[in-house]
Every structure is written in C-alpha cells, then in structure tokens.
Amino acid sequence: MKDSDATLIANALRSNTTLRTLRLNENNITKVGKESLRLVLFDESSLNAVADSNHICTVDLGWKAFDVYNSHEQGQINRCRKIYSLLSSRNATMSNVQHFGNIDLKILPIMLEAVQKYAKNVNFLEVKPLSIVYEVMRKWDKALTCTGAGNIIET
C-alpha cells in the first residue's frame, strides 16, 4: 500500500459512520499518506474542520499519535476532546477569537460543553477553563440570554 492508497482511504473515512478500527501498519505509507489520514481524524485548521473530522475510527499505522484521536468508543466524546484541544492550544496566545469568523452560533453549546467536560482531564495546566470561556464568548458582540426552553436568543 502506498500514499495514494492512504489518500483514497482517508477520503472514504470522511463519510465513515461504521468502521471503528483500521490497521495499516507495515505498509509503504510515508509521511504524506500518514498526514492524509491524520487530517481526516483530526484536522485542526479550524473549528469546523475539527467538527467535521472522523470521530469514531482509530487508525493503526504503528505510529502512536494516531491512537489518541478517537480513543473513546463514543464519537461525540472524541469530538468534544478535539474541540477542547484546539481551543486550549489557541488560548495560550488568546487567538481563538480571530478564528471564529464564520462559526455558527449553533456550535457555541458544543464548544462550552467541551471546555466544561475536558478541562479537568487534559494536562493543559496553564490554560484556565474560564479563560477559554471568556475568549469564546468575546466572539459574539451582542449579549446572549437563554430562555427556559434552552433556546439561545440574541438581545
């Protein structure tokens, strides 16, 4: 198996909803093919890219870094972990807001859930969860209120 095969597999994994484990070790896949597979599992170029990554399949390439992306059996948990990882790494430079240009307000609850759930489980001791929440909330310049039904309304 070569890089071109890995790229084809990566493209197929974009729409995968059933395959949980893929073992591709001991093949002729170089850094180029590995990067194609890594990007489908965790593309940290934007929050939308993270959200659209594959969250259920683990890929064994004999390279340990691939094992952590989708280590939980529930895809939603893997998705939240990845979102938190991206938010916390950007928070070190307070650069989250500049990346929020086209982020839909609907992703806000997912971002806040990720911060709440995974702040205590990730070794980013220098990143305070409240700092991430503050930075996320800065994006929207209008005050937000929640109704009793849980709907978000701009005021």
C-alpha positions in Angstrom: 0.0 0.0 0.0 1.3 3.5 -1.0 0.5 7.1 -0.2 -2.1 7.3 -3.0 -3.9 4.4 -1.4 -3.8 6.1 2.0 -5.3 9.2 0.4 -8.2 7.2 -1.1 -8.8 5.5 2.3 -8.7 9.0 4.0 -11.3 10.3 1.6 -13.5 7.3 2.3 -13.1 7.8 6.1 -14.6 11.3 5.8 -18.1 9.8 5.4 -17.5 6.7 7.6 -20.0 6.0 10.3 -19.4 2.3 11.0 -15.7 1.3 10.7 -14.1 1.5 14.2 -10.6 0.3 13.7 -8.3 0.2 10.6 -4.9 -1.4 10.8 -2.5 -0.2 8.1 0.9 -0.8 9.8 3.7 -2.5 7.9 2.8 -0.7 4.6 4.8 1.6 2.4 2.9 4.7 3.6 5.2 7.7 4.0 4.6 11.0 5.9 2.5 12.2 3.0 0.0 9.3 3.4 0.1 9.5 7.2 -0.7 13.2 7.0 -3.8 12.5 4.8 -5.0 10.0 7.4 -4.2 12.3 10.3 -6.2 15.2 8.8 -9.3 13.1 8.3 -9.1 12.1 12.0 -8.2 15.5 13.4 -7.9 18.5 11.1 -7.2 21.3 13.5 -7.1 24.0 10.8 -10.5 25.4 12.0 -13.3 24.5 14.5 -15.5 23.5 11.6 -12.7 21.2 10.3 -12.4 19.6 13.8 -16.1 19.2 14.0 -16.2 17.6 10.5 -13.3 15.2 11.3 -13.9 11.4 11.7 -14.6 10.8 15.4 -15.2 7.0 15.5 -12.4 5.3 13.6 -8.9 4.6 15.0 -6.1 4.0 12.5 -3.1 1.9 13.5 -0.1 2.9 11.5 2.4 1.8 14.1 2.6 5.5 15.0 1.3 6.1 18.5 -0.1 9.6 17.8 -3.0 8.2 15.7 -4.2 6.1 18.6 -5.3 9.1 20.7 -7.6 10.9 18.3 -10.6 8.5 18.6 -9.8 6.6 21.7 -13.3 6.7 23.2 -16.0 4.5 21.8 -18.4 7.4 21.6 -17.8 9.7 18.7 -19.3 12.8 20.5 -16.8 12.5 23.3 -13.9 12.3 20.8 -15.3 15.3 19.0 -15.5 17.4 22.2 -12.0 16.3 23.2 -10.7 17.5 19.9 -12.6 20.8 20.1 -11.2 21.4 23.6 -7.7 20.5 22.5 -7.8 23.1 19.7 -9.4 25.8 21.9 -6.9 25.3 24.7 -3.9 25.3 22.4 -5.0 28.6 20.8 -5.9 30.1 24.1 -2.2 30.3 25.0 -1.9 33.2 22.6 -5.5 34.4 23.0 -6.0 33.7 19.3 -9.3 31.8 19.4 -11.4 34.9 18.5 -9.6 35.6 15.3 -10.5 32.2 14.1 -14.2 32.5 14.8 -15.1 34.4 11.7 -17.8 32.1 10.2 -18.6 30.0 13.2 -22.3 29.4 13.5 -23.8 30.2 16.9 -25.1 26.6 17.0 -21.6 25.3 17.7 -21.4 27.5 20.9 -23.0 24.9 23.2 -20.7 22.2 21.9 -17.6 24.4 22.5 -18.8 25.2 26.0 -19.6 21.6 26.7 -16.1 20.6 25.5 -14.5 23.1 27.9 -16.6 22.0 30.8 -16.1 18.3 30.4 -12.5 18.1 29.3 -10.7 21.0 31.2 -10.1 18.8 34.2 -8.9 15.8 32.1 -6.3 17.4 29.9 -2.8 18.3 31.0 -3.0 22.0 30.0 -2.4 23.3 33.5 -1.5 26.8 32.2 -4.9 27.1 30.4 -7.8 28.0 32.7 -11.2 26.9 31.5 -12.7 30.3 32.4 -10.1 31.9 30.2 -11.3 29.8 27.2 -15.0 30.5 28.0 -14.2 34.2 28.2 -12.4 34.1 24.8 -15.2 32.1 23.2 -17.9 34.5 24.5 -16.0 37.5 23.2 -16.7 36.5 19.7 -20.3 37.5 19.8 -20.7 41.2 20.4 -24.3 41.1 21.4 -25.4 39.8 24.8 -26.9 36.3 24.8 -29.6 35.1 27.0 -31.1 31.7 27.4 -34.8 31.1 27.6 -36.3 28.4 29.8 -36.6 26.1 26.8 -32.9 26.3 26.2 -33.1 28.4 23.1 -30.4 31.0 22.6 -31.7 34.4 21.7 -29.7 37.4 20.8 -30.6 40.6 22.6 
